[in-house]
Amino acid sequence: MHMTRFGSLDGFSASENNAWKGYPFKVLNELEEDGFINQGSHRSKSVYIYEVGLEQAKVLLEKSGIEDWKNEVTNE
C-alpha cells in the first residue's frame, strides 16, 4: 500500500497517505486492528495509512532491500 499510495484533498489539507482497497479483506481488517490503516466506511474504496503504518512499511522495504519511490517534481 505504501508503494502505491496516492494523494487526496479532504477540504482542509492535502494527504498522500491513501491507498485503494485492492487487498483481501482479512488483511485490511488486521492492518486496521493493529492501528496501521483506517478503512473508513464500508462503502469507501480507499484506506488511509497512518504515520505508524508508513514507518512500518519503510522498515519492511529496507529489510527487503527495496528502494522507496521518490515523490519529486521535475521541470524538464
N, CA, C and O atoms as a CHARMM CRD file, in Angstrom:
* protein
*
  304
    1    1 MET  N      0.82300  -1.18800   0.00000 PROA 1      0.00000
    2    1 MET  CA     0.00000   0.00000   0.00000 PROA 1      0.00000
    3    1 MET  C      0.86900   1.25500   0.00000 PROA 1      0.00000
    4    1 MET  O      0.54900   2.24600  -0.65700 PROA 1      0.00000
    5    2 HSD  N      1.95700   1.20100   0.73500 PROA 2      0.00000
    6    2 HSD  CA     2.85000   2.35900   0.81400 PROA 2      0.00000
    7    2 HSD  C      3.37900   2.72800  -0.57500 PROA 2      0.00000
    8    2 HSD  O      3.44100   3.90600  -0.92700 PROA 2      0.00000
    9    3 MET  N      3.75400   1.73000  -1.35100 PROA 3      0.00000
   10    3 MET  CA     4.36000   1.97600  -2.65900 PROA 3      0.00000
   11    3 MET  C      3.34300   2.45600  -3.69300 PROA 3      0.00000
   12    3 MET  O      3.73200   3.05100  -4.69800 PROA 3      0.00000
   13    4 THR  N      2.06600   2.21300  -3.47400 PROA 4      0.00000
   14    4 THR  CA     1.05100   2.61300  -4.45600 PROA 4      0.00000
   15    4 THR  C      0.09200   3.65800  -3.90500 PROA 4      0.00000
   16    4 THR  O     -0.99300   3.85600  -4.45200 PROA 4      0.00000
   17    5 ARG  N      0.48000   4.31900  -2.84000 PROA 5      0.00000
   18    5 ARG  CA    -0.43000   5.29600  -2.23500 PROA 5      0.00000
   19    5 ARG  C     -0.56500   6.51300  -3.15300 PROA 5      0.00000
   20    5 ARG  O      0.25000   6.74400  -4.04500 PROA 5      0.00000
   21    6 PHE  N     -1.62000   7.27400  -2.89800 PROA 6      0.00000
   22    6 PHE  CA    -1.90800   8.43800  -3.72400 PROA 6      0.00000
   23    6 PHE  C     -2.40200   9.57600  -2.86000 PROA 6      0.00000
   24    6 PHE  O     -2.71200   9.38900  -1.68300 PROA 6      0.00000
   25    7 GLY  N     -2.47200  10.74200  -3.44200 PROA 7      0.00000
   26    7 GLY  CA    -2.89500  11.92600  -2.71900 PROA 7      0.00000
   27    7 GLY  C     -4.39000  12.14700  -2.78500 PROA 7      0.00000
   28    7 GLY  O     -5.07600  11.64500  -3.67500 PROA 7      0.00000
   29    8 SER  N     -4.87000  12.89700  -1.83900 PROA 8      0.00000
   30    8 SER  CA    -6.28200  13.23100  -1.76000 PROA 8      0.00000
   31    8 SER  C     -6.39900  14.60200  -1.10800 PROA 8      0.00000
   32    8 SER  O     -5.51900  15.02400  -0.35800 PROA 8      0.00000
   33    9 LEU  N     -7.46800  15.27200  -1.39600 PROA 9      0.00000
   34    9 LEU  CA    -7.71800  16.56300  -0.75900 PROA 9      0.00000
   35    9 LEU  C     -9.02600  16.45100  -0.00900 PROA 9      0.00000
   36    9 LEU  O    -10.08600  16.28100  -0.61100 PROA 9      0.00000
   37   10 ASP  N     -8.94800  16.54900   1.32100 PROA 10     0.00000
   38   10 ASP  CA   -10.15100  16.35500   2.12400 PROA 10     0.00000
   39   10 ASP  C    -10.88000  17.65600   2.43800 PROA 10     0.00000
   40   10 ASP  O    -11.78700  17.66700   3.27000 PROA 10     0.00000
   41   11 GLY  N    -10.50400  18.73200   1.79800 PROA 11     0.00000
   42   11 GLY  CA   -11.15800  20.01400   2.04800 PROA 11     0.00000
   43   11 GLY  C    -10.38700  20.88200   3.01500 PROA 11     0.00000
   44   11 GLY  O    -10.58200  22.09700   3.04600 PROA 11     0.00000
   45   12 PHE  N     -9.50600  20.27700   3.81000 PROA 12     0.00000
   46   12 PHE  CA    -8.73000  21.03800   4.78000 PROA 12     0.00000
   47   12 PHE  C     -7.22900  20.91300   4.53100 PROA 12     0.00000
   48   12 PHE  O     -6.49500  21.89300   4.65800 PROA 12     0.00000
   49   13 SER  N     -6.77300  19.71700   4.18000 PROA 13     0.00000
   50   13 SER  CA    -5.33700  19.52300   3.96500 PROA 13     0.00000
   51   13 SER  C     -5.10600  18.43500   2.93300 PROA 13     0.00000
   52   13 SER  O     -5.91500  17.52000   2.78000 PROA 13     0.00000
   53   14 ALA  N     -3.99600  18.54800   2.23000 PROA 14     0.00000
   54   14 ALA  CA    -3.63700  17.53000   1.24100 PROA 14     0.00000
   55   14 ALA  C     -2.95700  16.37300   1.94700 PROA 14     0.00000
   56   14 ALA  O     -2.21800  16.57400   2.91100 PROA 14     0.00000
   57   15 SER  N     -3.20300  15.16800   1.47100 PROA 15     0.00000
   58   15 SER  CA    -2.61300  13.97700   2.06500 PROA 15     0.00000
   59   15 SER  C     -2.16500  13.04200   0.95800 PROA 15     0.00000
   60   15 SER  O     -2.82700  12.93200  -0.07400 PROA 15     0.00000
   61   16 GLU  N     -1.05100  12.37100   1.16700 PROA 16     0.00000
   62   16 GLU  CA    -0.58000  11.35800   0.22600 PROA 16     0.00000
   63   16 GLU  C     -0.57600  10.01000   0.91200 PROA 16     0.00000
   64   16 GLU  O      0.26600   9.16400   0.60900 PROA 16     0.00000
   65   17 ASN  N     -1.48500   9.79800   1.81300 PROA 17     0.00000
   66   17 ASN  CA    -1.49900   8.57600   2.61500 PROA 17     0.00000
   67   17 ASN  C     -2.72100   7.70600   2.33500 PROA 17     0.00000
   68   17 ASN  O     -3.18000   6.99000   3.22500 PROA 17     0.00000
   69   18 ASN  N     -3.24900   7.75500   1.12800 PROA 18     0.00000
   70   18 ASN  CA    -4.39100   6.93000   0.77200 PROA 18     0.00000
   71   18 ASN  C     -3.94200   5.81200  -0.15300 PROA 18     0.00000
   72   18 ASN  O     -2.98300   5.97000  -0.90800 PROA 18     0.00000
   73   19 ALA  N     -4.64000   4.67800  -0.09400 PROA 19     0.00000
   74   19 ALA  CA    -4.37500   3.55500  -0.99000 PROA 19     0.00000
   75   19 ALA  C     -5.69600   2.87900  -1.30800 PROA 19     0.00000
   76   19 ALA  O     -6.62700   2.91100  -0.50300 PROA 19     0.00000
   77   20 TRP  N     -5.77600   2.26700  -2.48100 PROA 20     0.00000
   78   20 TRP  CA    -7.00000   1.56500  -2.87100 PROA 20     0.00000
   79   20 TRP  C     -7.15600   0.29400  -2.06600 PROA 20     0.00000
   80   20 TRP  O     -6.16800  -0.28600  -1.61500 PROA 20     0.00000
   81   21 LYS  N     -8.40100  -0.14600  -1.88100 PROA 21     0.00000
   82   21 LYS  CA    -8.71100  -1.35000  -1.11500 PROA 21     0.00000
   83   21 LYS  C     -8.61500  -2.61100  -1.97300 PROA 21     0.00000
   84   21 LYS  O     -9.50100  -3.46200  -1.89300 PROA 21     0.00000
   85   22 GLY  N     -7.60600  -2.75300  -2.76200 PROA 22     0.00000
   86   22 GLY  CA    -7.44500  -3.91900  -3.62400 PROA 22     0.00000
   87   22 GLY  C     -6.71300  -5.05200  -2.94500 PROA 22     0.00000
   88   22 GLY  O     -5.86100  -5.69200  -3.56100 PROA 22     0.00000
   89   23 TYR  N     -7.02200  -5.31100  -1.70400 PROA 23     0.00000
   90   23 TYR  CA    -6.34100  -6.33800  -0.91100 PROA 23     0.00000
   91   23 TYR  C     -7.39500  -7.20000  -0.22500 PROA 23     0.00000
   92   23 TYR  O     -8.53300  -6.76300  -0.05900 PROA 23     0.00000
   93   24 PRO  N     -7.03600  -8.40800   0.17300 PROA 24     0.00000
   94   24 PRO  CA    -8.00700  -9.26100   0.87400 PROA 24     0.00000
   95   24 PRO  C     -8.54300  -8.56800   2.12900 PROA 24     0.00000
   96   24 PRO  O     -7.79500  -7.93900   2.87700 PROA 24     0.00000
   97   25 PHE  N     -9.84600  -8.69500   2.34000 PROA 25     0.00000
   98   25 PHE  CA   -10.46800  -8.03600   3.48700 PROA 25     0.00000
   99   25 PHE  C     -9.84800  -8.47700   4.80700 PROA 25     0.00000
  100   25 PHE  O     -9.74600  -7.67500   5.73500 PROA 25     0.00000
  101   26 LYS  N     -9.43700  -9.73000   4.90600 PROA 26     0.00000
  102   26 LYS  CA    -8.81300 -10.20900   6.14300 PROA 26     0.00000
  103   26 LYS  C     -7.54700  -9.41400   6.44800 PROA 26     0.00000
  104   26 LYS  O     -7.30800  -9.03500   7.59500 PROA 26     0.00000
  105   27 VAL  N     -6.74100  -9.16400   5.42300 PROA 27     0.00000
  106   27 VAL  CA    -5.50400  -8.39200   5.59700 PROA 27     0.00000
  107   27 VAL  C     -5.83600  -6.96000   5.99700 PROA 27     0.00000
  108   27 VAL  O     -5.23600  -6.41700   6.92500 PROA 27     0.00000
  109   28 LEU  N     -6.78800  -6.34800   5.30000 PROA 28     0.00000
  110   28 LEU  CA    -7.18200  -4.97800   5.63100 PROA 28     0.00000
  111   28 LEU  C     -7.69300  -4.88200   7.06000 PROA 28     0.00000
  112   28 LEU  O     -7.35200  -3.94300   7.78000 PROA 28     0.00000
  113   29 ASN  N     -8.50600  -5.84200   7.47400 PROA 29     0.00000
  114   29 ASN  CA    -9.04700  -5.83000   8.83600 PROA 29     0.00000
  115   29 ASN  C     -7.92900  -5.95800   9.87000 PROA 29     0.00000
  116   29 ASN  O     -7.95400  -5.27400  10.89300 PROA 29     0.00000
  117   30 GLU  N     -6.95300  -6.82300   9.61600 PROA 30     0.00000
  118   30 GLU  CA    -5.83000  -6.98700  10.55100 PROA 30     0.00000
  119   30 GLU  C     -4.98500  -5.72600  10.62000 PROA 30     0.00000
  120   30 GLU  O     -4.56600  -5.32800  11.70700 PROA 30     0.00000
  121   31 LEU  N     -4.72400  -5.08800   9.48300 PROA 31     0.00000
  122   31 LEU  CA    -3.95800  -3.84000   9.48300 PROA 31     0.00000
  123   31 LEU  C     -4.68400  -2.75200  10.25400 PROA 31     0.00000
  124   31 LEU  O     -4.05800  -1.95500  10.95300 PROA 31     0.00000
  125   32 GLU  N     -6.01500  -2.71700  10.12600 PROA 32     0.00000
  126   32 GLU  CA    -6.78400  -1.71900  10.86300 PROA 32     0.00000
  127   32 GLU  C     -6.76700  -2.02900  12.36400 PROA 32     0.00000
  128   32 GLU  O     -6.61200  -1.12300  13.18400 PROA 32     0.00000
  129   33 GLU  N     -6.92500  -3.29800  12.72000 PROA 33     0.00000
  130   33 GLU  CA    -6.88900  -3.69100  14.13400 PROA 33     0.00000
  131   33 GLU  C     -5.53800  -3.35800  14.77100 PROA 33     0.00000
  132   33 GLU  O     -5.47500  -3.01000  15.95100 PROA 33     0.00000
  133   34 ASP  N     -4.46400  -3.46300  13.99500 PROA 34     0.00000
  134   34 ASP  CA    -3.12300  -3.16600  14.50000 PROA 34     0.00000
  135   34 ASP  C     -2.82000  -1.66600  14.49900 PROA 34     0.00000
  136   34 ASP  O     -1.75700  -1.25100  14.96200 PROA 34     0.00000
  137   35 GLY  N     -3.75000  -0.84400  13.98000 PROA 35     0.00000
  138   35 GLY  CA    -3.58000   0.61000  14.01400 PROA 35     0.00000
  139   35 GLY  C     -2.73400   1.17800  12.89100 PROA 35     0.00000
  140   35 GLY  O     -2.23500   2.29700  13.00900 PROA 35     0.00000
  141   36 PHE  N     -2.55800   0.43000  11.79100 PROA 36     0.00000
  142   36 PHE  CA    -1.74000   0.90800  10.68000 PROA 36     0.00000
  143   36 PHE  C     -2.55600   1.66700   9.63000 PROA 36     0.00000
  144   36 PHE  O     -2.02600   2.54700   8.95200 PROA 36     0.00000
  145   37 ILE  N     -3.84700   1.32800   9.49400 PROA 37     0.00000
  146   37 ILE  CA    -4.69800   1.97000   8.49800 PROA 37     0.00000
  147   37 ILE  C     -6.07600   2.24200   9.08300 PROA 37     0.00000
  148   37 ILE  O     -6.43600   1.73000  10.14300 PROA 37     0.00000
  149   38 ASN  N     -6.84100   3.07000   8.35800 PROA 38     0.00000
  150   38 ASN  CA    -8.24400   3.30200   8.66800 PROA 38     0.00000
  151   38 ASN  C     -9.01300   3.03500   7.38500 PROA 38     0.00000
  152   38 ASN  O     -8.75800   3.67400   6.36400 PROA 38     0.00000
  153   39 GLN  N     -9.95500   2.09500   7.42700 PROA 39     0.00000
  154   39 GLN  CA   -10.73000   1.75300   6.24000 PROA 39     0.00000
  155   39 GLN  C    -11.89100   2.69800   5.98700 PROA 39     0.00000
  156   39 GLN  O    -12.47900   2.66600   4.90600 PROA 39     0.00000
  157   40 GLY  N    -12.23100   3.52700   6.94000 PROA 40     0.00000
  158   40 GLY  CA   -13.37100   4.41200   6.77100 PROA 40     0.00000
  159   40 GLY  C    -14.65200   3.61000   6.69800 PROA 40     0.00000
  160   40 GLY  O    -14.76900   2.56000   7.33200 PROA 40     0.00000
  161   41 SER  N    -15.60700   4.09300   5.93400 PROA 41     0.00000
  162   41 SER  CA   -16.87600   3.37700   5.80400 PROA 41     0.00000
  163   41 SER  C    -16.68200   2.16200   4.89500 PROA 41     0.00000
  164   41 SER  O    -15.71400   2.08600   4.13800 PROA 41     0.00000
  165   42 HSD  N    -17.60800   1.22400   4.98100 PROA 42     0.00000
  166   42 HSD  CA   -17.52200   0.03000   4.15400 PROA 42     0.00000
  167   42 HSD  C    -17.74400   0.34700   2.67600 PROA 42     0.00000
  168   42 HSD  O    -17.39600  -0.45300   1.80800 PROA 42     0.00000
  169   43 ARG  N    -18.31600   1.50400   2.39400 PROA 43     0.00000
  170   43 ARG  CA   -18.53500   1.92800   1.00300 PROA 43     0.00000
  171   43 ARG  C    -17.29000   2.57800   0.40800 PROA 43     0.00000
  172   43 ARG  O    -17.18800   2.72400  -0.81000 PROA 43     0.00000
  173   44 SER  N    -16.36100   2.96200   1.24500 PROA 44     0.00000
  174   44 SER  CA   -15.14100   3.61600   0.78500 PROA 44     0.00000
  175   44 SER  C    -14.30700   2.64600  -0.04900 PROA 44     0.00000
  176   44 SER  O    -14.21200   1.46100   0.27100 PROA 44     0.00000
  177   45 LYS  N    -13.71600   3.15300  -1.10200 PROA 45     0.00000
  178   45 LYS  CA   -12.88900   2.31700  -1.96600 PROA 45     0.00000
  179   45 LYS  C    -11.40300   2.48700  -1.66400 PROA 45     0.00000
  180   45 LYS  O    -10.56200   1.85900  -2.30600 PROA 45     0.00000
  181   46 SER  N    -11.07800   3.33400  -0.68800 PROA 46     0.00000
  182   46 SER  CA    -9.68100   3.53100  -0.32700 PROA 46     0.00000
  183   46 SER  C     -9.51400   3.50300   1.19300 PROA 46     0.00000
  184   46 SER  O    -10.48100   3.62100   1.94400 PROA 46     0.00000
  185   47 VAL  N     -8.27800   3.34700   1.61700 PROA 47     0.00000
  186   47 VAL  CA    -7.93300   3.35700   3.03800 PROA 47     0.00000
  187   47 VAL  C     -6.99100   4.51700   3.29800 PROA 47     0.00000
  188   47 VAL  O     -6.34500   5.01700   2.37600 PROA 47     0.00000
  189   48 TYR  N     -6.90900   4.94300   4.53400 PROA 48     0.00000
  190   48 TYR  CA    -5.94100   5.95900   4.95500 PROA 48     0.00000
  191   48 TYR  C     -4.84400   5.24000   5.72100 PROA 48     0.00000
  192   48 TYR  O     -5.12500   4.45600   6.62800 PROA 48     0.00000
  193   49 ILE  N     -3.59600   5.50500   5.35800 PROA 49     0.00000
  194   49 ILE  CA    -2.45800   4.88300   6.03100 PROA 49     0.00000
  195   49 ILE  C     -1.93400   5.85900   7.08500 PROA 49     0.00000
  196   49 ILE  O     -1.50200   6.96500   6.76200 PROA 49     0.00000
  197   50 TYR  N     -1.97900   5.43100   8.35700 PROA 50     0.00000
  198   50 TYR  CA    -1.46800   6.27100   9.44000 PROA 50     0.00000
  199   50 TYR  C      0.05400   6.36200   9.36300 PROA 50     0.00000
  200   50 TYR  O      0.69600   5.52800   8.72500 PROA 50     0.00000
  201   51 GLU  N      0.62800   7.36700  10.00800 PROA 51     0.00000
  202   51 GLU  CA     2.09200   7.54200  10.03300 PROA 51     0.00000
  203   51 GLU  C      2.79900   6.28900  10.51600 PROA 51     0.00000
  204   51 GLU  O      3.82100   5.89900   9.95100 PROA 51     0.00000
  205   52 VAL  N      2.26400   5.64600  11.56200 PROA 52     0.00000
  206   52 VAL  CA     2.88200   4.43400  12.08900 PROA 52     0.00000
  207   52 VAL  C      2.90500   3.34300  11.01600 PROA 52     0.00000
  208   52 VAL  O      3.85000   2.55800  10.94800 PROA 52     0.00000
  209   53 GLY  N      1.86900   3.29400  10.18000 PROA 53     0.00000
  210   53 GLY  CA     1.83400   2.33200   9.07900 PROA 53     0.00000
  211   53 GLY  C      2.86800   2.64800   8.02200 PROA 53     0.00000
  212   53 GLY  O      3.50800   1.74300   7.48700 PROA 53     0.00000
  213   54 LEU  N      3.04100   3.93500   7.70900 PROA 54     0.00000
  214   54 LEU  CA     4.05900   4.34400   6.74300 PROA 54     0.00000
  215   54 LEU  C      5.45700   4.01800   7.25600 PROA 54     0.00000
  216   54 LEU  O      6.30600   3.54600   6.50000 PROA 54     0.00000
  217   55 GLU  N      5.69300   4.26900   8.53300 PROA 55     0.00000
  218   55 GLU  CA     7.00800   3.97100   9.11100 PROA 55     0.00000
  219   55 GLU  C      7.29300   2.46900   9.08200 PROA 55     0.00000
  220   55 GLU  O      8.40700   2.05400   8.76100 PROA 55     0.00000
  221   56 GLN  N      6.29300   1.65700   9.41500 PROA 56     0.00000
  222   56 GLN  CA     6.47000   0.20500   9.38500 PROA 56     0.00000
  223   56 GLN  C      6.74300  -0.26600   7.96400 PROA 56     0.00000
  224   56 GLN  O      7.57400  -1.15100   7.75700 PROA 56     0.00000
  225   57 ALA  N      6.06100   0.30900   6.98900 PROA 57     0.00000
  226   57 ALA  CA     6.28600  -0.04600   5.58600 PROA 57     0.00000
  227   57 ALA  C      7.71200   0.27200   5.17200 PROA 57     0.00000
  228   57 ALA  O      8.34100  -0.51400   4.46300 PROA 57     0.00000
  229   58 LYS  N      8.23300   1.42500   5.61000 PROA 58     0.00000
  230   58 LYS  CA     9.61100   1.79600   5.27600 PROA 58     0.00000
  231   58 LYS  C     10.60900   0.82500   5.87900 PROA 58     0.00000
  232   58 LYS  O     11.61200   0.49700   5.24500 PROA 58     0.00000
  233   59 VAL  N     10.35000   0.36000   7.09300 PROA 59     0.00000
  234   59 VAL  CA    11.22200  -0.63000   7.74000 PROA 59     0.00000
  235   59 VAL  C     11.22500  -1.92600   6.92300 PROA 59     0.00000
  236   59 VAL  O     12.28100  -2.51000   6.68000 PROA 59     0.00000
  237   60 LEU  N     10.04300  -2.36900   6.50400 PROA 60     0.00000
  238   60 LEU  CA     9.94300  -3.60500   5.72600 PROA 60     0.00000
  239   60 LEU  C     10.62400  -3.46700   4.36400 PROA 60     0.00000
  240   60 LEU  O     11.26400  -4.40900   3.89800 PROA 60     0.00000
  241   61 LEU  N     10.49400  -2.30800   3.72500 PROA 61     0.00000
  242   61 LEU  CA    11.17000  -2.07900   2.44900 PROA 61     0.00000
  243   61 LEU  C     12.68500  -2.15500   2.61900 PROA 61     0.00000
  244   61 LEU  O     13.38000  -2.78200   1.82000 PROA 61     0.00000
  245   62 GLU  N     13.18000  -1.51400   3.66000 PROA 62     0.00000
  246   62 GLU  CA    14.61900  -1.51200   3.91800 PROA 62     0.00000
  247   62 GLU  C     15.12000  -2.93000   4.18400 PROA 62     0.00000
  248   62 GLU  O     16.15300  -3.32800   3.64600 PROA 62     0.00000
  249   63 LYS  N     14.41100  -3.69000   4.99700 PROA 63     0.00000
  250   63 LYS  CA    14.78400  -5.08400   5.28600 PROA 63     0.00000
  251   63 LYS  C     14.81700  -5.92600   4.01800 PROA 63     0.00000
  252   63 LYS  O     15.63600  -6.83700   3.89200 PROA 63     0.00000
  253   64 SER  N     13.92300  -5.62100   3.07900 PROA 64     0.00000
  254   64 SER  CA    13.81400  -6.39100   1.84600 PROA 64     0.00000
  255   64 SER  C     14.74200  -5.88200   0.74900 PROA 64     0.00000
  256   64 SER  O     14.83800  -6.49000  -0.31700 PROA 64     0.00000
  257   65 GLY  N     15.42100  -4.77400   1.00600 PROA 65     0.00000
  258   65 GLY  CA    16.32600  -4.20900   0.01300 PROA 65     0.00000
  259   65 GLY  C     15.60500  -3.54200  -1.15100 PROA 65     0.00000
  260   65 GLY  O     16.13500  -3.47600  -2.26000 PROA 65     0.00000
  261   66 ILE  N     14.39600  -3.04700  -0.89700 PROA 66     0.00000
  262   66 ILE  CA    13.60800  -2.39300  -1.94200 PROA 66     0.00000
  263   66 ILE  C     13.70000  -0.88800  -1.74900 PROA 66     0.00000
  264   66 ILE  O     13.47900  -0.37800  -0.65100 PROA 66     0.00000
  265   67 GLU  N     14.02800  -0.18000  -2.82700 PROA 67     0.00000
  266   67 GLU  CA    14.14200   1.27300  -2.75000 PROA 67     0.00000
  267   67 GLU  C     12.75900   1.90400  -2.79900 PROA 67     0.00000
  268   67 GLU  O     11.92700   1.53300  -3.62700 PROA 67     0.00000
  269   68 ASP  N     12.52200   2.85000  -1.91600 PROA 68     0.00000
  270   68 ASP  CA    11.25600   3.55900  -1.85500 PROA 68     0.00000
  271   68 ASP  C     11.12800   4.46600  -3.08400 PROA 68     0.00000
  272   68 ASP  O     12.13500   4.92800  -3.62000 PROA 68     0.00000
  273   69 TRP  N      9.90000   4.71900  -3.52800 PROA 69     0.00000
  274   69 TRP  CA     9.68900   5.63200  -4.65200 PROA 69     0.00000
  275   69 TRP  C      9.91700   7.05900  -4.19600 PROA 69     0.00000
  276   69 TRP  O      9.72900   7.39400  -3.02600 PROA 69     0.00000
  277   70 LYS  N     10.31300   7.86900  -5.11100 PROA 70     0.00000
  278   70 LYS  CA    10.59400   9.27900  -4.80600 PROA 70     0.00000
  279   70 LYS  C      9.43200  10.12500  -5.31200 PROA 70     0.00000
  280   70 LYS  O      8.98800   9.96000  -6.44900 PROA 70     0.00000
  281   71 ASN  N      8.95300  11.00700  -4.49200 PROA 71     0.00000
  282   71 ASN  CA     7.86600  11.89300  -4.85700 PROA 71     0.00000
  283   71 ASN  C      8.46000  13.25500  -5.17400 PROA 71     0.00000
  284   71 ASN  O      8.35100  14.19700  -4.38900 PROA 71     0.00000
  285   72 GLU  N      9.08500  13.34100  -6.33000 PROA 72     0.00000
  286   72 GLU  CA     9.76600  14.58700  -6.70900 PROA 72     0.00000
  287   72 GLU  C      9.15500  15.12900  -7.98500 PROA 72     0.00000
  288   72 GLU  O      8.80900  14.36900  -8.88900 PROA 72     0.00000
  289   73 VAL  N      9.02600  16.42700  -8.05600 PROA 73     0.00000
  290   73 VAL  CA     8.54000  17.08500  -9.25700 PROA 73     0.00000
  291   73 VAL  C      9.75200  17.61600  -9.98700 PROA 73     0.00000
  292   73 VAL  O     10.57800  18.31700  -9.40100 PROA 73     0.00000
  293   74 THR  N      9.86600  17.28600 -11.26600 PROA 74     0.00000
  294   74 THR  CA    10.97000  17.80800 -12.06300 PROA 74     0.00000
  295   74 THR  C     10.42900  18.70900 -13.14300 PROA 74     0.00000
  296   74 THR  O      9.35300  18.46400 -13.68800 PROA 74     0.00000
  297   75 ASN  N     11.15400  19.72300 -13.44600 PROA 75     0.00000
  298   75 ASN  CA    10.77600  20.67500 -14.50900 PROA 75     0.00000
  299   75 ASN  C     11.63900  20.42400 -15.72400 PROA 75     0.00000
  300   75 ASN  O     12.62900  21.12100 -15.94500 PROA 75     0.00000
  301   76 GLU  N     11.26800  19.43100 -16.51200 PROA 76     0.00000
  302   76 GLU  CA    12.04500  19.11800 -17.71500 PROA 76     0.00000
  303   76 GLU  C     11.32100  19.57900 -18.94200 PROA 76     0.00000
  304   76 GLU  O     11.81800  19.40400 -20.05400 PROA 76     0.00000
